[in-house]
Amino acid sequence: MLEFYRAFLVFAAGFFFLRITGKKAVTQMHSFDILYIFVVTNIISDPLEVSNLGEALIYAGIIVILYKILIQLSLNKKFRWILYESPTVLIQNGDIDRKALKKVRLPLNELLSQLRGKGFTDIQNIALAIMEDTGDISVIPKAEYRPIQPHDLNLPVKKSYLPIPLILDGQIVYANLKYLQLNQSWLMNELQKRGEKAENIILATYLEDGDLFIDNNDVKNGQNDLYHYKPGREK
């Protein structure tokens, strides 16, 4: 029972430290981001083997403070170049910079694999490919190969409307109802018109025209087509 309590406390402390650190520490990681995660992980997991729980949590708190200081310093131009690596140009006007690949220690086949993952199969179509300081590769295609934009064709563009969820997994999102200046009675009335119950609905969204889109647990149409095929089904 004592071991369970200690494991729970260590996990809760680790979760708390990551939450107060911010999203950046667990998304796009720089060198000191990764170092921070490794150090905190080792510190807070140590009490599972030994009995210095309080001391480990103090050390973890100190590391969190140091990390927050580094984040603040990274906003200063004088320190940013120390904490972050400069972006590296890997491809320019369809030509691969082999020295740059060697510098970032990226094999050519891995570069081609990442480019294919971004939808580029021919490097001659690429104006610029850059490895960012996070390790991600940004690709800018040549003008003649970039996706056509409505502006290119002088087409008027209607402002996009984001459908607003009102029901998620059978649960009503009251905050969104309030935002739309609607109430639960209106929603229940709409569901009743369609013979639906909130608990059976996976997703219900409020559309731009005021209509309600509903996706429930039932597959009503196209059960025998390719997109509804399930392995093992004979027909």
Backbone bond lengths (Angstrom), bond angles and torsions (degrees), N, CA, C in turn:
res aa  C-N    CA-C-N  psi(-1)  N-CA   C-N-CA  omega(-1)  CA-C   N-CA-C  phi
1 M - - - 1.464 - - 1.520 111.03 -
2 L 1.344 115.55 -38.33 1.467 120.20 179.51 1.527 110.43 -64.38
3 E 1.359 116.18 -39.46 1.464 119.74 -179.93 1.527 110.91 -64.15
4 F 1.343 115.99 -39.17 1.462 120.06 178.34 1.527 110.66 -63.12
5 Y 1.309 116.32 -43.78 1.462 120.95 179.18 1.517 110.94 -60.98
6 R 1.325 116.41 -44.64 1.476 120.36 -179.81 1.528 110.75 -64.88
7 A 1.346 117.40 -42.64 1.468 120.33 -179.91 1.519 110.64 -63.81
8 F 1.344 116.65 -41.68 1.463 120.20 179.11 1.520 110.97 -63.75
9 L 1.326 117.20 -42.97 1.452 121.32 -179.00 1.528 111.26 -64.71
10 V 1.337 116.40 -41.01 1.471 120.65 178.74 1.522 110.18 -64.38
11 F 1.355 116.81 -44.35 1.469 120.18 179.68 1.525 110.91 -63.09
12 A 1.335 116.57 -43.98 1.461 120.49 -179.73 1.523 110.90 -63.37
13 A 1.335 116.76 -39.74 1.466 120.17 178.81 1.523 110.79 -64.88
14 G 1.345 116.54 -42.75 1.460 119.48 178.79 1.510 112.30 -62.66
15 F 1.336 116.35 -42.76 1.462 120.67 177.84 1.528 110.97 -61.87
16 F 1.325 116.22 -41.73 1.468 120.71 179.59 1.524 110.86 -62.67
17 F 1.323 116.86 -44.61 1.459 119.96 -178.86 1.528 111.60 -63.65
18 L 1.334 116.66 -40.52 1.470 119.79 179.29 1.520 111.27 -67.93
19 R 1.340 117.38 -37.20 1.457 120.38 179.61 1.525 112.02 -64.69
20 I 1.333 117.31 -43.58 1.458 119.70 -178.53 1.518 111.36 -74.96
21 T 1.341 116.89 -18.03 1.461 119.62 177.51 1.519 110.77 -71.24
22 G 1.320 117.29 -37.95 1.464 120.92 -179.79 1.510 111.68 112.80
23 K 1.355 115.15 168.61 1.467 121.58 -176.75 1.516 112.39 -64.61
24 K 1.302 117.34 -32.68 1.453 121.41 -171.90 1.522 112.11 -58.12
25 A 1.319 116.99 -33.92 1.456 120.31 -176.52 1.517 113.06 -69.07
26 V 1.317 117.81 -17.99 1.460 120.15 -177.31 1.525 111.99 -120.38
27 T 1.300 118.71 12.22 1.460 120.53 175.87 1.522 109.34 -117.27
28 Q 1.320 117.38 -100.50 1.455 120.58 179.56 1.519 109.25 -82.49
29 M 1.313 115.53 110.48 1.455 120.22 -172.97 1.525 112.44 -99.77
30 H 1.320 114.86 134.43 1.455 121.78 169.54 1.525 107.73 -98.35
31 S 1.318 116.76 -177.85 1.458 120.50 -176.46 1.522 111.56 -58.65
32 F 1.330 117.16 -48.46 1.455 118.05 -177.03 1.526 111.68 -74.28
33 D 1.348 117.35 -20.66 1.463 119.67 173.14 1.524 110.41 -64.57
34 I 1.330 115.25 -47.79 1.467 120.43 -179.09 1.525 110.08 -64.41
35 L 1.349 115.91 -43.17 1.457 120.02 178.59 1.524 110.41 -59.25
36 Y 1.311 115.85 -42.39 1.466 120.57 179.60 1.525 111.07 -59.95
37 I 1.339 116.72 -46.52 1.462 120.52 -179.62 1.526 110.58 -61.60
38 F 1.346 116.44 -44.58 1.458 119.77 -179.75 1.528 111.70 -61.61
39 V 1.326 115.94 -46.01 1.467 120.24 -176.60 1.521 111.17 -65.18
40 V 1.339 116.39 -48.26 1.461 119.38 -179.61 1.527 110.75 -62.75
41 T 1.325 116.89 -40.44 1.463 120.44 179.54 1.519 111.35 -60.02
42 N 1.321 115.97 -45.38 1.465 119.27 -179.69 1.517 112.21 -67.29
43 I 1.338 115.65 -36.75 1.463 118.27 -177.88 1.515 111.64 -68.72
44 I 1.330 116.35 -46.28 1.465 118.30 -174.72 1.517 112.55 -78.86
45 S 1.352 117.87 -16.96 1.456 119.27 177.39 1.523 111.72 -88.07
46 D 1.316 117.80 -16.08 1.463 122.36 -178.65 1.532 112.56 -58.67
47 P 1.357 119.99 -40.31 1.460 119.62 -179.27 1.520 114.20 -62.39
48 L 1.321 118.75 -15.51 1.462 120.30 177.68 1.523 110.75 -68.54
49 E 1.343 117.23 -20.38 1.453 121.71 -177.62 1.527 111.84 -107.98
50 V 1.322 116.26 -32.14 1.465 120.20 -179.63 1.521 108.65 -122.09
51 S 1.331 116.35 -174.41 1.468 119.55 -171.79 1.519 113.20 -114.10
52 N 1.316 118.75 31.09 1.469 120.71 -179.59 1.519 111.11 -106.69
53 L 1.331 116.92 53.75 1.462 122.34 -175.09 1.524 111.88 -59.85
54 G 1.339 117.09 -50.76 1.463 119.90 -178.29 1.510 112.47 -60.32
55 E 1.323 116.58 -43.37 1.465 120.82 -179.54 1.525 111.10 -64.19
56 A 1.338 116.85 -40.94 1.466 120.55 179.96 1.520 111.25 -63.53
57 L 1.350 116.96 -41.14 1.457 120.02 -180.00 1.524 111.30 -66.60
58 I 1.312 116.85 -35.16 1.471 119.97 176.59 1.525 110.47 -64.41
59 Y 1.351 115.79 -45.15 1.455 119.50 178.16 1.537 111.28 -61.13
60 A 1.339 115.64 -42.33 1.463 119.49 179.34 1.520 110.54 -62.07
61 G 1.338 116.45 -40.42 1.463 119.83 177.83 1.514 111.68 -62.37
62 I 1.326 116.43 -38.79 1.472 120.72 178.20 1.524 110.39 -63.79
63 I 1.338 116.39 -42.43 1.468 120.51 178.86 1.523 110.56 -62.67
64 V 1.338 117.11 -40.07 1.463 120.45 178.33 1.531 110.11 -60.85
65 I 1.323 116.36 -43.97 1.472 120.59 179.62 1.524 110.71 -62.45
66 L 1.338 116.66 -43.74 1.468 120.41 178.81 1.522 111.13 -62.46
67 Y 1.331 115.92 -39.90 1.471 119.90 179.37 1.525 110.84 -64.41
68 K 1.328 115.92 -42.70 1.461 119.44 178.43 1.525 111.00 -62.45
69 I 1.316 116.93 -36.25 1.465 120.87 176.89 1.525 110.47 -64.69
70 L 1.342 116.49 -42.44 1.467 120.29 178.65 1.525 111.12 -62.31
71 I 1.329 116.55 -39.13 1.459 120.12 178.99 1.528 110.11 -61.76
72 Q 1.335 116.44 -42.33 1.459 120.32 178.73 1.529 111.21 -65.53
73 L 1.326 116.27 -39.83 1.462 120.05 178.82 1.522 111.58 -66.22
74 S 1.347 116.46 -31.15 1.464 119.91 -179.11 1.522 111.94 -66.18
75 L 1.335 117.97 -18.03 1.461 121.68 177.95 1.521 111.70 -80.03
76 N 1.318 116.13 -12.70 1.464 121.44 179.20 1.521 109.48 -91.75
77 K 1.313 117.66 129.25 1.469 122.08 -176.88 1.525 112.54 -59.99
78 K 1.339 116.49 -30.47 1.461 119.93 -177.61 1.527 112.41 -69.85
79 F 1.339 116.66 -28.50 1.458 120.51 -178.03 1.516 113.09 -103.87
80 R 1.329 116.72 -17.30 1.465 119.82 -174.60 1.519 112.16 -59.69
81 W 1.324 117.52 -39.74 1.469 119.81 -176.54 1.523 111.34 -68.06
82 I 1.350 117.28 -20.92 1.454 120.48 177.72 1.531 110.43 -79.80
83 L 1.318 116.34 -40.67 1.454 121.49 -175.37 1.522 113.39 -82.23
84 Y 1.324 116.98 -31.44 1.464 121.30 -177.13 1.514 111.11 -114.36
85 E 1.322 115.11 141.47 1.457 119.73 173.78 1.529 109.31 -80.45
86 S 1.309 116.09 148.77 1.470 120.90 179.59 1.525 109.87 -75.01
87 P 1.333 117.92 145.11 1.465 120.41 175.31 1.523 110.99 -58.81
88 T 1.330 116.06 147.58 1.458 121.52 -177.61 1.517 109.99 -120.25
89 V 1.334 116.52 126.62 1.468 121.21 178.72 1.527 109.03 -78.36
90 L 1.324 116.54 120.30 1.457 122.01 -179.25 1.521 112.76 -99.30
91 I 1.316 116.47 -35.08 1.471 121.68 179.04 1.518 108.68 -135.34
92 Q 1.333 116.03 134.15 1.459 120.70 177.17 1.514 109.07 -137.07
93 N 1.336 115.03 121.40 1.471 121.47 -178.42 1.526 112.58 52.63
94 G 1.324 116.18 42.75 1.458 120.62 176.01 1.508 115.13 82.29
95 D 1.326 118.77 -0.62 1.468 122.59 -179.23 1.529 110.44 -106.82
96 I 1.339 115.94 129.11 1.459 120.98 178.86 1.518 109.84 -81.34
97 D 1.314 116.47 132.42 1.462 122.08 176.42 1.529 107.69 -91.82
98 R 1.314 116.16 99.55 1.468 120.04 -175.90 1.527 112.39 -67.87
99 K 1.327 117.12 -31.18 1.467 119.68 176.37 1.521 110.46 -64.73
100 A 1.331 115.20 -37.74 1.462 119.17 178.90 1.528 110.51 -67.28
101 L 1.346 117.14 -39.39 1.463 120.25 177.35 1.524 110.61 -61.60
102 K 1.326 115.60 -41.24 1.469 119.85 178.86 1.522 110.62 -66.36
103 K 1.315 116.59 -37.32 1.463 121.26 -179.27 1.524 111.49 -63.46
104 V 1.333 116.38 -42.26 1.466 119.82 -178.85 1.527 111.93 -91.54
105 R 1.350 116.27 1.88 1.462 122.64 178.50 1.524 111.33 55.98
106 L 1.326 114.61 50.14 1.459 120.69 179.44 1.527 109.53 -115.35
107 P 1.347 118.26 115.28 1.467 120.47 177.66 1.524 110.81 -63.13
108 L 1.326 115.48 148.97 1.457 120.74 -178.31 1.520 111.65 -60.31
109 N 1.325 117.30 -41.10 1.472 119.40 -178.83 1.529 111.44 -65.64
110 E 1.333 117.36 -31.24 1.460 119.50 177.09 1.521 111.10 -72.43
111 L 1.330 116.19 -36.74 1.463 119.78 175.49 1.523 110.18 -60.89
112 L 1.328 116.75 -46.97 1.465 120.67 -179.80 1.527 110.96 -63.06
113 S 1.327 116.06 -36.82 1.456 120.21 178.09 1.526 111.42 -63.54
114 Q 1.328 116.72 -43.98 1.464 119.92 179.28 1.523 111.31 -67.37
115 L 1.321 116.93 -34.90 1.465 119.89 177.62 1.524 110.86 -66.84
116 R 1.332 116.47 -40.09 1.468 119.41 177.24 1.519 110.50 -63.08
117 G 1.339 115.96 -37.52 1.447 119.54 177.73 1.520 113.18 -62.85
118 K 1.323 116.61 -24.25 1.461 122.08 178.01 1.525 112.16 -95.08
119 G 1.351 116.31 2.76 1.462 120.33 176.21 1.509 114.70 92.56
120 F 1.347 118.05 15.66 1.465 121.24 179.82 1.522 109.24 -113.74
121 T 1.331 115.64 113.26 1.464 120.53 -179.57 1.518 112.70 -103.41
122 D 1.322 117.72 -13.18 1.465 122.19 -179.00 1.522 108.52 -127.39
123 I 1.335 116.55 116.70 1.470 119.84 -177.36 1.522 112.08 -67.49
124 Q 1.334 117.73 -17.84 1.461 120.13 178.93 1.528 111.83 -68.35
125 N 1.326 116.51 -15.50 1.468 120.71 179.26 1.527 112.40 -88.66
126 I 1.343 115.91 -0.88 1.457 120.63 -173.86 1.521 111.23 -101.21
127 A 1.317 116.21 126.25 1.465 120.61 176.09 1.521 110.47 -82.71
128 L 1.322 115.93 -38.85 1.461 119.36 -177.00 1.527 109.58 -155.22
129 A 1.317 115.73 131.79 1.462 121.83 172.48 1.516 107.22 -127.96
130 I 1.319 115.64 123.49 1.465 120.65 -173.68 1.521 109.92 -126.04
131 M 1.332 115.61 134.12 1.461 119.12 170.32 1.519 108.04 -88.25
132 E 1.345 115.98 117.37 1.455 120.78 -178.55 1.523 110.16 -76.21
133 D 1.333 115.70 171.57 1.464 119.01 -178.57 1.524 112.19 -68.88
134 T 1.328 117.47 -12.72 1.464 120.74 175.97 1.522 112.04 -86.43
135 G 1.352 118.00 -6.87 1.453 121.75 -177.75 1.513 112.81 95.29
136 D 1.322 117.58 -9.60 1.464 121.03 177.92 1.526 109.19 -77.95
137 I 1.328 115.98 153.75 1.464 121.03 -179.48 1.523 109.32 -109.01
138 S 1.326 115.76 120.96 1.463 121.79 176.26 1.525 108.72 -96.99
139 V 1.335 115.60 136.18 1.464 120.63 -176.79 1.519 110.07 -124.22
140 I 1.330 115.35 128.71 1.465 121.80 175.18 1.527 107.48 -115.77
141 P 1.336 117.86 113.82 1.468 119.82 -179.45 1.522 111.96 -74.10
142 K 1.318 115.91 160.77 1.460 120.12 173.82 1.524 109.16 -63.96
143 A 1.320 116.19 155.63 1.465 120.92 -172.79 1.525 112.53 -54.86
144 E 1.324 117.06 -39.32 1.462 119.60 -175.77 1.529 112.39 -76.23
145 Y 1.345 117.41 -9.46 1.459 120.50 -178.81 1.532 112.87 -113.76
146 R 1.309 116.48 1.21 1.461 118.00 179.52 1.528 109.51 -77.75
147 P 1.349 116.94 155.03 1.471 119.89 179.70 1.522 111.11 -60.40
148 I 1.331 115.71 142.89 1.464 120.75 179.57 1.522 109.44 -71.18
149 Q 1.309 116.04 131.70 1.453 122.37 177.83 1.531 109.73 -102.80
150 P 1.335 117.80 150.85 1.472 119.75 177.10 1.524 112.50 -54.04
151 H 1.327 116.90 -32.13 1.461 120.81 179.25 1.529 111.33 -62.96
152 D 1.348 116.47 -33.56 1.467 120.31 179.92 1.526 111.33 -62.71
153 L 1.328 116.78 -31.50 1.456 121.87 -177.66 1.525 112.20 -101.91
154 N 1.330 115.60 8.04 1.479 121.38 -179.20 1.524 111.82 55.59
155 L 1.337 114.88 39.78 1.463 119.98 179.75 1.525 110.16 -93.80
156 P 1.312 117.48 136.17 1.469 119.15 175.47 1.524 109.64 -69.51
157 V 1.296 116.26 139.41 1.459 120.98 -177.21 1.519 109.47 -115.07
158 K 1.314 115.04 126.74 1.450 120.40 177.71 1.521 109.80 -80.35
159 K 1.309 116.15 139.60 1.456 120.83 179.62 1.523 109.44 -61.03
160 S 1.328 115.54 128.97 1.455 120.19 -177.01 1.527 110.88 -73.92
161 Y 1.315 114.47 144.99 1.464 121.10 -179.92 1.521 108.52 -117.61
162 L 1.293 116.32 128.15 1.456 121.08 -179.62 1.528 109.59 -89.59
163 P 1.342 117.44 115.66 1.473 119.20 177.03 1.525 110.83 -55.87
164 I 1.310 116.19 136.76 1.462 121.44 -175.01 1.522 109.78 -103.17
165 P 1.333 118.33 119.73 1.478 120.98 180.00 1.520 111.67 -65.33
166 L 1.318 115.81 131.90 1.459 121.44 175.22 1.527 111.73 -112.25
167 I 1.346 115.65 -24.60 1.461 120.62 175.99 1.526 108.14 -136.59
168 L 1.307 117.07 128.95 1.462 122.77 176.79 1.524 108.58 -127.53
169 D 1.336 115.76 118.26 1.468 121.01 179.62 1.521 112.15 50.07
170 G 1.317 115.64 45.49 1.455 120.56 175.71 1.516 115.23 80.59
171 Q 1.336 117.22 -0.02 1.460 121.44 -178.93 1.530 109.98 -107.89
172 I 1.321 116.38 129.15 1.470 120.72 179.11 1.530 110.34 -74.65
173 V 1.316 116.02 133.98 1.465 121.40 178.09 1.529 107.44 -93.50
174 Y 1.304 115.85 91.19 1.463 121.03 -174.15 1.531 111.97 -66.24
175 A 1.329 117.58 -31.81 1.462 120.63 -179.54 1.526 110.98 -61.94
176 N 1.349 116.78 -38.95 1.457 120.36 179.34 1.525 111.60 -72.65
177 L 1.326 117.20 -34.51 1.468 120.13 174.58 1.527 110.39 -60.99
178 K 1.321 115.38 -43.29 1.459 120.13 179.50 1.522 111.15 -64.98
179 Y 1.351 115.86 -39.47 1.464 120.48 178.93 1.530 110.87 -61.73
180 L 1.323 116.78 -38.41 1.468 121.91 -179.48 1.528 112.41 -83.52
181 Q 1.325 115.36 0.47 1.469 121.47 -177.91 1.526 110.86 59.51
182 L 1.325 114.34 40.44 1.460 121.78 174.89 1.520 108.18 -115.79
183 N 1.324 116.64 170.19 1.456 119.86 179.53 1.528 110.48 -130.27
184 Q 1.312 115.65 173.09 1.455 120.20 -177.68 1.527 112.15 -64.96
185 S 1.323 116.02 -32.31 1.475 119.23 179.66 1.519 110.82 -62.23
186 W 1.324 116.68 -41.33 1.473 120.26 178.04 1.520 110.24 -61.08
187 L 1.338 116.21 -44.95 1.457 120.63 -178.73 1.524 111.03 -64.18
188 M 1.330 116.77 -44.90 1.463 120.33 -179.81 1.528 111.12 -62.87
189 N 1.327 116.28 -35.97 1.468 121.13 178.72 1.526 110.48 -65.69
190 E 1.343 116.15 -41.90 1.470 120.38 178.70 1.527 110.61 -64.17
191 L 1.322 116.34 -40.76 1.464 119.79 179.92 1.526 110.61 -67.32
192 Q 1.321 116.52 -38.96 1.464 120.53 179.81 1.518 111.43 -63.74
193 K 1.336 116.99 -37.83 1.465 120.56 177.81 1.523 111.29 -58.88
194 R 1.326 116.02 -32.70 1.466 120.18 -176.03 1.526 112.06 -100.08
195 G 1.319 116.32 2.50 1.452 119.71 179.19 1.508 113.09 68.89
196 E 1.313 116.34 33.46 1.455 121.19 -178.36 1.521 110.89 -111.16
197 K 1.326 114.71 155.82 1.455 121.86 173.42 1.526 108.75 -120.02
198 A 1.313 115.82 140.41 1.459 120.31 -175.34 1.519 112.34 -56.49
199 E 1.338 117.51 -39.83 1.465 120.71 -176.30 1.525 112.90 -67.74
200 N 1.344 118.27 -16.40 1.465 121.66 179.62 1.525 112.74 -95.96
201 I 1.326 116.73 -0.05 1.466 121.02 -174.45 1.522 110.76 -98.84
202 I 1.331 115.95 127.62 1.459 121.14 176.16 1.525 109.79 -75.90
203 L 1.338 115.33 -47.33 1.462 120.35 -177.66 1.526 109.95 -148.63
204 A 1.311 115.74 132.50 1.469 121.81 172.78 1.521 106.88 -132.30
205 T 1.338 116.47 125.35 1.462 120.60 -177.49 1.517 110.86 -125.01
206 Y 1.317 114.79 149.15 1.463 122.46 178.03 1.520 107.87 -91.36
207 L 1.332 117.17 120.86 1.456 122.35 -175.30 1.522 111.53 -92.74
208 E 1.319 114.89 170.22 1.463 121.17 -175.90 1.523 112.38 -60.14
209 D 1.338 117.31 -35.86 1.464 120.55 -177.26 1.532 112.73 -84.34
210 G 1.333 116.29 6.50 1.454 120.00 179.42 1.517 113.53 88.02
211 D 1.333 116.39 0.33 1.456 120.33 179.33 1.528 109.45 -81.43
212 L 1.316 115.52 163.14 1.457 121.61 -178.84 1.521 108.98 -114.28
213 F 1.321 116.96 117.66 1.468 121.37 176.49 1.520 108.32 -90.73
214 I 1.338 115.89 131.50 1.460 120.59 -177.02 1.523 110.32 -125.58
215 D 1.320 115.69 130.43 1.465 122.21 172.99 1.525 106.85 -120.72
216 N 1.328 115.98 109.33 1.462 119.09 -178.47 1.518 110.75 -104.66
217 N 1.331 116.49 -169.00 1.457 121.21 -175.68 1.525 113.16 -82.21
218 D 1.331 117.12 -4.81 1.460 120.45 -176.31 1.518 111.06 -95.47
219 V 1.325 116.84 136.67 1.460 122.79 171.71 1.513 106.89 -100.17
220 K 1.327 115.72 104.30 1.461 119.90 -171.53 1.527 113.22 -91.49
221 N 1.331 116.94 -31.40 1.465 119.42 -173.95 1.522 110.78 -124.05
222 G 1.321 114.75 152.31 1.454 120.30 171.17 1.513 114.88 66.35
223 Q 1.332 117.62 32.68 1.447 119.06 -176.02 1.524 112.96 -68.56
224 N 1.318 116.77 -18.02 1.459 119.21 -178.20 1.523 112.89 -104.88
225 D 1.336 117.04 6.65 1.456 116.66 -179.64 1.524 110.74 -88.33
226 L 1.320 115.57 175.36 1.463 122.14 -173.10 1.516 112.41 -59.39
227 Y 1.346 117.07 -38.17 1.452 120.71 -172.88 1.527 112.94 -75.26
228 H 1.316 117.55 -11.56 1.453 120.56 178.18 1.519 111.74 -111.15
229 Y 1.331 116.95 10.75 1.466 120.33 -179.91 1.516 110.86 -68.77
230 K 1.313 116.35 137.58 1.453 121.82 175.11 1.533 108.04 -120.23
231 P 1.349 117.41 137.17 1.485 120.25 -179.90 1.521 110.72 -55.08
232 G 1.314 115.99 133.69 1.456 120.82 178.66 1.511 112.59 97.92
233 R 1.329 118.08 -14.03 1.458 120.58 178.88 1.522 109.72 -76.02
234 E 1.311 117.48 129.63 1.456 120.91 -176.79 1.520 111.92 -77.64
235 K 1.326 117.64 -33.12 1.462 120.92 -177.97 1.504 110.47 -125.90
